[in-house]
Amino acid sequence: MEALRQIPPVNDVLRSPQLAEFRHILTQPFAIAIISSVFSDVRRELTESANGGSRSELTAKIATEVARRLRESLQPSLRRLINASGVVLHTNLGRAPLPEGAIDHLRAVSAGYSNLEFDIEQGQRGKRDVHVGRTLQQLLACEAAVVVNNNAAAVLLVLNTLGEGGEVIVSRGEQVEIGESFRIPDIMARSGARLREVGSTNRTRISDYEAAIGDNTRLLLRVHPSNFRMIGFTERPSLEEFAGLGRHRNIPTYEDLGSGCVTETESIGTADEPSAIDSIRAGVDIISFSGDKLLGGPQAGIIAGKKFYVEKVRQNPLFRALRVDKLTIAVLEYVLRAYLRGELDAIPAWKMLRAPETELKTRAETFAQRLGPAAKAIALKSVVGGGSAPGTYVPSWGVALDFPGLGVSEIEERLRRSNPPVIARVEDGHVILDFRTIFPAEEGELLCILQHLA
Ligand SMILES: *Cc1c(COP(=O)(O)O)cnc(C)c1O
């Protein structure tokens, strides 16, 4: 225990030059916790191996470690990274990258005050929904629309508003799990509505819904099977049949679209992704979809449809608990207007999804040439992600990496730990960088990271 005597007094450590820049925060609880944990680590090390060095060496060592941990705590944890996975809407990587123009608008309206809930014309209190409500009405050709925190919240809110205390009829083929513990039956239970399952896993007919309608039926629900695809002997009523049944029996119809596209999808090769506009046109009373999937905007849940039902949703006390803030509204209104203006390329997710294969090929080939023998341009298949267009592949181009002496997992890890981190894809025993999700402006930085990788 002789070595423990070398441990310096705390004050010596606090006065060391390594901590000079942190002097004003060293008495904060988080700093005290860091200091005491570094001291106890050093104490443990010293009891395990006696040679800890001189007291002044120990002082410097402790101060350096405290400074490192303080610096780590003061750095933002949420960081930019380069998505080379090719998955355009990657839930773990923040889903849709946001338009520069939306960020400019966000800065302009959020660094100071705004008319978030203020009617400038009338000089009175206004509603925060108006900023995106009208644009959504125009875009979807619907009567009314509101926005909540995400689509999971939208589903909960709609089921609670229209289904609580009664039965909601849904097909057995649509009891989907979206991931991150979002399951239709669980949300249904929390909403206070009872699930009434009809049909079979692969086939549900309109007559199945019809036969299940009773005195307790509050709502007919349809859920888009976002992240899987059923093929073979399958059947599902058309939107028109579904909406028609509700109208005929005077029961509201609700469709959870998941991604909910608001423009054509032929240009990205995913023609069967359901369109929010089609659902409204077919007469579905209320729909909901995500803001950060194929819409390409911020995290949000959009609820749209007939005014009567949207108004009921808005009056639910839960709506206040699930409402969005000005940051979401600012970004979302920019994205929605980009659709109105027909500027799909202003939305990064759409620009990436629409990038022609030939353009990606040229970029990948030029990049491989600049890097040299470590990279080879190859043709790829990428996925849309974010629970959109399951089972469809978008042709893409990228580079396969090969550094002599470095294994696949080593390359993947070094890329992931670089600054900024690069998230690659491992396929057929190769580390691959898919150019569909790499911004052209990131290529120089990426090249530099790869040049220093080995
Ligand atoms: C993604 C998805 C949700 C959840 O949406 P979030 O915006 O991620 O909360 C709900 N339903 C379906 C069908 C989905 O695809």
The ligand as a MOL file (V3000), in Angstrom:
LIG
                    3D

  0  0  0     0  0            999 V3000
M  V30 BEGIN CTAB
M  V30 COUNTS 15 15 0 0 0
M  V30 BEGIN ATOM
M  V30 1 C -43.1990 3.9710 -39.3080 0
M  V30 2 C -44.6010 3.6130 -39.0370 0
M  V30 3 C -45.2330 4.0490 -37.8670 0
M  V30 4 C -44.5030 4.8630 -36.8400 0
M  V30 5 O -44.1620 6.1070 -37.3640 0
M  V30 6 P -43.1030 7.0590 -36.6060 0
M  V30 7 O -43.2040 8.3420 -37.3340 0
M  V30 8 O -41.7890 6.3740 -36.7150 0
M  V30 9 O -43.5580 7.1560 -35.1850 0
M  V30 10 C -46.5530 3.7050 -37.6690 0
M  V30 11 N -47.2220 2.9540 -38.5710 0
M  V30 12 C -46.6460 2.5030 -39.7040 0
M  V30 13 C -47.4500 1.6780 -40.6610 0
M  V30 14 C -45.3150 2.8330 -39.9830 0
M  V30 15 O -44.7360 2.3910 -41.0990 0
M  V30 END ATOM
M  V30 BEGIN BOND
M  V30 1 1 1 2
M  V30 2 1 2 3
M  V30 3 2 2 14
M  V30 4 1 3 4
M  V30 5 2 3 10
M  V30 6 1 4 5
M  V30 7 1 5 6
M  V30 8 2 6 7
M  V30 9 1 6 8
M  V30 10 1 6 9
M  V30 11 1 10 11
M  V30 12 2 11 12
M  V30 13 1 12 13
M  V30 14 1 12 14
M  V30 15 1 14 15
M  V30 END BOND
M  V30 END CTAB
M  END
